[in-house]
Amino acid sequence: MNRLVFDIGFHKGEDAAFYLKKGYKVIAVDADPELADLLQVEFNDAVKQGKLVVQNFAITDKDQDQIVFSFSQKKEWSSASKEIADREGMLGYQKSIQTKTLRFLIAEFGNPYYCKIDIEGNDFLALKSLSSIAERPQYISVESECAGEGKLDDSKILQNLNLLKELGYTKFKLVDQSTLEIVPMSELTILSRLKSVVSKCLNYILNPIGLQVKKMPFREILSKKHGHRFRMGSSGPFGPMLDGIWLDYQRALEELLKSREAHFKNNKINYSFWLDIHATN
């Protein structure tokens, strides 16, 4: 079995830790040199053993190029897009960063079993370089969208899903990154919701005597299932480990738009919505 995973946009290593725990070799890439240094220190043993390779590049659709990268005071907002990095006036500084493509990484390290992409608005450009190669990751995930403070252009709402389809991916799962729940709800999500209702009822009954039944968030339920604490900001399980059923393109499109519409009925912040789109053949 292929035991290679690409972690594109590794941030603080929230996902790399899970992939390593599951026995995968991880190629971790991020444009932030400070984060690259921190990851090397935190996972020093894995680096020495060759289980983790840390790369400090910006992933785009061009190899060995230079781009002006915008570093945000909120590390998770750093981006090739100044508008994204400067949300809420949080832009820190800009610096020229060398680029690589996914095509280049695959030529260098081999085709990964799974490729996670989370690079604040550049997911689409990262995917584009895969169009020129025949062998692509069996499983892949990208953010559905990433906006600045301005309204996202309508043409970009479905661009990542559409490009995955063009690349030959036919099955999709949507993961709510705020909770790690599958959209639409999986059996595990439904079960956790039922447990939540039961907890509320028990609390209502027991409240007069001062007892409380603790509600377990879905993220904790998922962490117990996989034996790993999925910290806020982590992407969670992937591939066969995901709950729920795989959707065809049309159903995934419909569920994505429905979830997006429901979100913005209650939240007007333009950059507050995103799902991870997981895809396979």
Phi, psi and omega per residue, in radians:
M1 nan 2.428 3.084
N2 -1.133 2.129 -3.101
R3 -1.967 0.497 -3.112
L4 -1.854 2.319 3.110
V5 -2.262 2.409 2.988
F6 -1.745 2.238 3.060
D7 -1.969 1.611 -3.038
I8 -1.657 1.904 -3.003
G9 1.590 1.128 -2.972
F10 -1.405 -0.245 3.124
H11 0.921 -2.002 -3.102
K12 -1.756 0.236 3.106
G13 1.483 0.305 -3.120
E14 -1.009 -0.689 -3.121
D15 -1.521 -0.667 3.136
A16 -0.977 -0.657 3.138
A17 -1.058 -0.721 3.135
F18 -1.194 -0.776 -3.123
Y19 -1.099 -0.721 3.110
L20 -1.126 -0.721 3.139
K21 -1.073 -0.570 -3.137
K22 -1.481 0.059 3.033
G23 1.589 0.277 3.140
Y24 -1.611 2.614 2.916
K25 -1.463 2.340 -3.006
V26 -2.069 2.212 2.952
I27 -1.755 1.883 -3.040
A28 -1.854 2.208 -3.053
V29 -2.206 2.326 3.043
D30 -2.653 2.598 -3.128
A31 -1.387 -0.268 -3.055
D32 -1.527 1.959 -3.119
P33 -1.124 -0.539 3.116
E34 -1.141 -0.752 3.113
L35 -1.153 -0.632 3.112
A36 -1.096 -0.751 3.116
D37 -1.119 -0.750 -3.137
L38 -1.112 -0.700 -3.129
L39 -1.139 -0.708 3.133
Q40 -1.069 -0.666 -3.132
V41 -1.268 -0.832 -3.073
E42 -1.108 -0.653 -3.096
F43 -1.950 0.706 -3.050
N44 -0.977 -0.747 -3.125
D45 -1.097 -0.769 -3.137
A46 -1.131 -0.639 3.102
V47 -1.133 -0.817 -3.134
K48 -1.083 -0.612 -3.120
Q49 -1.435 -0.053 3.141
G50 1.375 0.180 3.137
K51 -1.438 -0.365 -3.138
L52 -2.301 2.204 3.070
V53 -2.045 2.090 -3.083
V54 -1.752 2.210 -3.129
Q55 -2.114 2.339 -3.138
N56 -1.914 1.497 3.133
F57 -2.513 2.825 2.933
A58 -1.664 2.279 3.137
I59 -1.594 2.127 3.119
T60 -2.394 -2.726 3.100
D61 -1.779 0.202 -3.130
K62 -2.305 2.397 3.137
D63 -1.566 2.512 3.019
Q64 0.895 0.682 3.089
D65 -1.822 3.072 3.048
Q66 -2.151 2.297 3.050
I67 -2.220 2.726 3.034
V68 -1.479 1.980 -3.084
F69 -1.772 2.402 -3.097
S70 -1.778 2.110 -3.123
F71 -1.731 2.148 -3.123
S72 -1.601 2.688 3.026
Q73 -1.148 -0.430 2.969
K74 -1.672 1.816 -2.978
K75 -0.867 -0.642 -3.080
E76 -1.224 -0.186 3.108
W77 -1.715 -0.075 3.113
S78 -1.008 2.421 -2.941
S79 -2.802 2.786 2.981
A80 -1.226 -0.269 3.101
S81 -1.711 2.069 3.114
K82 -1.071 -0.629 -3.111
E83 -1.071 -0.684 3.140
I84 -1.258 -0.775 -3.118
A85 -1.160 -0.413 -3.068
D86 -1.741 0.305 3.029
R87 -0.953 2.412 3.116
E88 0.964 0.463 3.117
G89 1.178 0.522 -3.015
M90 -1.678 0.183 3.122
L91 -1.079 2.272 3.114
G92 -1.648 -1.191 -3.141
Y93 -2.711 2.959 3.097
Q94 -2.140 2.584 -3.077
K95 -2.657 2.552 3.098
S96 -1.307 2.229 -3.100
I97 -2.215 2.448 3.098
Q98 -1.324 2.628 -3.087
T99 -1.992 2.725 2.931
K100 -2.403 2.884 3.052
T101 -1.947 2.842 3.019
L102 -1.096 -0.599 3.094
R103 -1.022 -0.752 3.125
F104 -1.111 -0.786 -3.124
L105 -1.099 -0.687 3.131
I106 -1.154 -0.685 3.101
A107 -1.133 -0.583 -3.081
E108 -1.432 -0.716 -2.997
F109 -2.016 -0.231 -3.076
G110 1.844 2.907 -3.115
N111 -1.381 2.117 -3.077
P112 -1.351 2.678 3.011
Y113 -1.138 -0.699 -3.133
Y114 -2.453 2.449 3.078
C115 -2.229 1.998 3.063
K116 -1.666 2.231 3.124
I117 -2.128 2.136 3.117
D118 -2.595 1.405 -3.006
I119 -2.230 0.738 2.921
E120 0.773 1.213 3.021
G121 1.638 -0.194 -3.124
N122 -1.798 0.123 -3.112
D123 -0.989 -0.718 -3.106
F124 -1.078 -0.786 3.136
L125 -1.151 -0.638 3.098
A126 -1.069 -0.774 -3.133
L127 -1.137 -0.577 -3.036
K128 -0.999 -0.620 -3.082
S129 -1.207 -0.278 3.118
L130 -1.299 -0.278 -3.084
S131 -1.182 -0.333 -3.083
S132 -1.671 0.074 3.115
I133 -2.199 2.617 -3.074
A134 -1.466 -0.632 -3.085
E135 -1.630 2.114 -3.083
R136 -2.238 2.843 -3.138
P137 -0.962 2.463 3.108
Q138 -1.134 -0.676 3.084
Y139 -2.201 2.477 -3.113
I140 -2.598 2.646 3.057
S141 -2.487 2.557 3.099
V142 -2.465 2.812 3.002
E143 -1.250 2.478 3.126
S144 -1.134 -0.627 3.127
E145 -2.863 2.863 3.083
C146 -2.682 1.945 -3.047
A147 -1.934 2.769 2.948
G148 -1.497 -2.709 -3.132
E149 -1.358 -0.348 3.074
G150 -1.407 2.828 -3.127
K151 -1.137 2.383 3.134
L152 -1.187 2.341 3.098
D153 -1.064 2.356 -3.082
D154 -0.966 -0.562 -3.098
S155 -1.186 -0.291 -3.093
K156 -1.700 -0.123 -3.080
I157 -1.100 -0.682 -3.086
L158 -1.970 0.157 -2.992
Q159 -1.122 -0.630 -3.132
N160 -1.249 -0.730 3.078
L161 -1.080 -0.770 -3.121
N162 -1.129 -0.686 -3.141
L163 -1.191 -0.659 3.069
L164 -1.030 -0.710 3.098
K165 -1.109 -0.771 3.131
E166 -1.082 -0.544 3.129
L167 -1.347 -0.087 3.068
G168 1.822 0.047 3.088
Y169 -1.365 2.373 -3.007
T170 -2.109 -0.245 -3.107
K171 -2.157 2.456 -3.003
F172 -2.432 2.582 2.951
K173 -2.306 2.488 -3.125
L174 -1.937 2.245 -3.092
V175 -2.083 2.150 3.065
D176 -1.278 1.991 -3.037
Q177 -1.293 -0.268 3.097
S178 -1.316 -0.482 -3.079
T179 -2.178 -0.316 -3.008
L180 1.227 0.304 3.070
E181 -1.425 2.585 3.088
I182 -1.365 2.485 3.050
V183 -2.026 2.123 -0.053
P184 -1.242 3.008 -2.993
M185 -0.999 2.348 3.044
S186 -1.517 3.025 3.102
E187 -1.062 -0.633 3.142
L188 -1.156 -0.685 3.099
T189 -1.140 -0.779 3.132
I190 -1.050 -0.746 3.127
L191 -1.097 -0.732 -3.134
S192 -1.167 -0.608 3.106
R193 -1.175 -0.700 3.102
L194 -1.104 -0.714 3.101
K195 -1.103 -0.608 3.124
S196 -1.146 -0.739 3.112
V197 -1.100 -0.765 3.118
V198 -1.068 -0.723 3.134
S199 -1.078 -0.738 3.126
K200 -1.101 -0.729 3.135
C201 -1.125 -0.749 3.128
L202 -1.134 -0.678 3.115
N203 -1.131 -0.637 3.118
Y204 -1.130 -0.689 -3.128
I205 -1.267 -0.737 -3.035
L206 -1.489 -0.243 -3.059
N207 -0.949 -0.708 -3.138
P208 -1.019 -0.450 3.127
I209 -1.806 0.182 3.001
G210 1.422 0.235 3.120
L211 -1.681 2.586 3.130
Q212 -2.309 2.462 3.034
V213 -1.795 2.088 -3.062
K214 -1.238 2.298 3.054
K215 -1.495 2.300 -3.137
M216 -1.694 2.029 3.102
P217 -1.030 2.661 -3.099
F218 -1.027 -0.645 3.132
R219 -1.009 -0.662 3.115
E220 -1.236 -0.676 3.098
I221 -1.056 -0.767 3.137
L222 -1.162 -0.667 3.119
S223 -1.093 -0.730 3.112
K224 -1.140 -0.683 -3.109
K225 -1.101 -0.678 -3.044
H226 -1.803 0.032 3.092
G227 1.147 0.582 -3.129
H228 -2.661 2.351 3.141
R229 -1.417 1.955 3.113
F230 -1.469 1.720 -3.135
R231 -1.182 2.748 3.047
M232 -1.014 2.295 -3.085
G233 1.796 -0.252 3.109
S234 -1.422 2.715 -3.101
S235 -1.516 -0.270 3.089
G236 1.466 -2.867 -3.118
P237 -1.137 2.979 3.126
F238 -2.587 2.938 3.052
G239 0.948 -2.332 -3.110
P240 -1.130 -0.278 3.141
M241 -1.344 -0.252 -3.136
L242 -1.232 2.523 3.045
D243 -1.388 3.056 3.044
G244 1.390 -3.120 -3.118
I245 -1.825 2.659 3.057
W246 -1.330 2.364 -3.116
L247 -1.776 2.590 2.990
D248 -1.335 3.031 -3.032
Y249 -1.010 -0.824 -3.069
Q250 -1.108 -0.731 3.128
R251 -1.183 -0.674 3.115
A252 -1.109 -0.730 3.105
L253 -1.050 -0.820 -3.118
E254 -1.106 -0.756 -3.118
E255 -1.192 -0.645 3.113
L256 -1.111 -0.833 -3.130
L257 -1.158 -0.670 3.131
K258 -1.135 -0.773 3.132
S259 -1.140 -0.689 3.135
R260 -1.128 -0.776 3.138
E261 -1.093 -0.763 -3.139
A262 -1.101 -0.679 -3.131
H263 -1.107 -0.822 -3.033
F264 -1.366 -0.089 2.985
K265 -1.224 -0.492 -3.077
N266 -1.979 -0.149 -3.086
N267 -2.422 2.131 -3.051
K268 -1.745 0.023 3.119
I269 -1.320 2.092 -2.987
N270 -1.071 -0.468 -3.087
Y271 -1.816 0.327 -3.037
S272 -1.559 -0.146 -3.086
F273 -1.926 2.315 2.880
W274 -2.859 2.516 2.953
L275 -2.053 2.705 2.925
D276 -1.570 2.282 3.054
I277 -1.712 2.002 3.051
H278 -1.715 2.430 -3.086
A279 -2.422 2.650 3.036
T280 -2.660 3.089 -3.121
N281 -1.559 nan nan
